[in-house]
Amino acid sequence: MSEELPSREQALRFLCKSGCSKNVIKHCEAVAELAVEIAQACRERRINVNVELVEIGALLHDIGRSKTHSVHHAIVGAKIAKSLGLPEQVISMIKRHVGGGITAEEAKNLGWPKDVYTPQTLEEKTVSYADKLIEGSRRVPIERTIKKFSEEKELPPSAIDGMWGLHEEMLALIGDCKCLS
């Protein structure tokens, strides 16, 4: 496993080679654009965040959608990322971006390996949050995303509640950043 981040171009090639559709790639690019804006807003407030890691993690967060569009795309994506020799930080972003995070009990119920599936670092939280604000490749309010996930019932209720917590945490960090409007 490498500790060196791939370039943006390499990340996009990984998405293509793994079999991601054009729509998934457009989504990942939109998430990356917003995630970078959020990370830069953090930087402007003197909050230490690795913007390059955020961009690459956001580009690759849905690589598992090359194989499945279910909640399991996070686990599948982490396996793909590992097989590509990506850094552990990127693998963690991929497996921890679903909903507001998946608890240990929910992960067990989903049949996932024992691990941490809630975003831990600011970079992981930034990618997960940006993902909740992009539907397809359009920016949407967090309320719309939460309503959609609540109706679909694919995610456990605590993962949906976690989205509110993530939203509140990010707002506390970056306030009324123009990137969120």
N, C-alpha and C positions, 0 to 999 in steps of 0.2 A: 504494500500500500504506500502510495506517494504522499508526501506532505505538501507537495507543490500543487497549487491550484491550476486547473486547466485555464486556458484563455477563453474568452467569450466565444471565439470561433470554434475552439475545440469542444466546448460545452454544446454548442448548436449541432456540431457534427455527431456527438454522442446521442443526442435526441433523435437525429435522422437515422443513424445506424441502428439504434435500438428498435426503430419502427414506429416512432411517434407520428401521429397524423399532423398535417399542416395546422389544423385548429389547435391541437395541443401545443405545438411549438409557438403559435401566435399567443396563446394564453401565457405560456412560460415567459415569453418576451415582455408581455404587458405586466406580468407580476414583477419581473426583474426591474423594469423601468420604475414602477411605483416603489418597490422595496428600496431601490437606490435613492429615490427622492426622500423617503422616510429616514434612511440611514444618514443622508446628508443633513436633514433637518436636525437629527440628533447631534451630529458633529457641530452644527452651528450653535447648539446649546452646550457645547463643550462636553458632550457625552461621548465616551470612547466607543467606537464601533468600527468594525472592519468592513468598509464599503465594498471592497473587491470580493470578499467572502460572501457578503449578502447578494451581490449580483450573480455570482456563479451558482450559489445555492438556490437562488430563485429561478435561474434558468433551468436547473436540473431537478427542481422539486417534484415535478410530475413525470419523470422518466418512466416510472412504473406503469403509467397509462398506455405505454406501448404494448402491454400485455393484458391489462384489466382496467376497467373504469369503476370497479367497486372500491370500497374503503381499503381493501387489501393492496391497492396500488402503492401505498407507502412502504409496505414490507417488500413487495416485488421490486420497487424502485431502489430500496436500500441494497438488495441483493445484486441488482444490475450495477449499481454504483461501486459496490465492493469488487465485483468481477472486473470492472474497468480500472481498478486500482486507485479510485478517487480518495482524497483525504478523509479521515474519520469525521472531521467537522462538516463536510458536505453530506456524508452518509447520514449523520445525525439530523441534519436539516430535513432531509428527504423523509426519514421515518417519523419525525416529530411534527410535521406540518398539518396533519389532519385535524379538522375542527379546531377546537381550542386546546387540543391535546387529548390523548387517550390514556385513561388511568390504567394502572397495573391490573385491576380486576376486569375492566372492559377488554383489555388486551388478551387476558386469559380466556374470556368468553368468546373472543374472536378467533382463538386458536393461535395467537401470535406467540413467538418466543418471549421468554421473560426478559424484559428490557425496560428502558424509560422511553415513553412515547409522548411526553409533553415537552413543549419547547422550554429549554433551560437558559440558553444564552440570549443576549440581546439580538444577536444575528439570527438565531433560530426564531425568536419571537417576531422579528421584523419580517422575515420571509413568510411565516405562517399568517401574520396579520395582513400583509399585502395580498396574499392569496385569497383571503376572505373578502377583499374589496375589488376583486376582478371576477367578472362573470363573462366567460368566453374571453374576449380581449377588451371588454369595456369596464370602466370603473363604475362601481355601484355602491350605494350606502350599505353599511354593515347590517342595518335592519333588514334589508332585502335578502341578504345572504342567510341570515339567521332564520328568517321566515321560510325561505326555500328549504333549508336543511331540516327544519322542524317538521315541515309537511312531508318531506321525502322519507323520513324515519329510518334512514340508512345509518345515521350516526347515533351513538348513545346520547341520552339527554345531558349527561355531564360534559360531553364534548361540545355540545351546543352552548351550555352555560359557560364553558371555558372561553368561548368566543367573546362573550360579553366581558369577561375578566380581562382577556387580552386587549380588547378595544379600550377599556378603561385604563389599563396600564400604559398603552401606547399614547393615548390622549394626555395622560399625566406627564409623559416624557416630552412630547412634541407640541402639545397644545393645539391651537387652531391653525396648524400648518396648512398652507394653501394646497399641498399635495392631497389632503383628505377631502377637499371640496369638489 
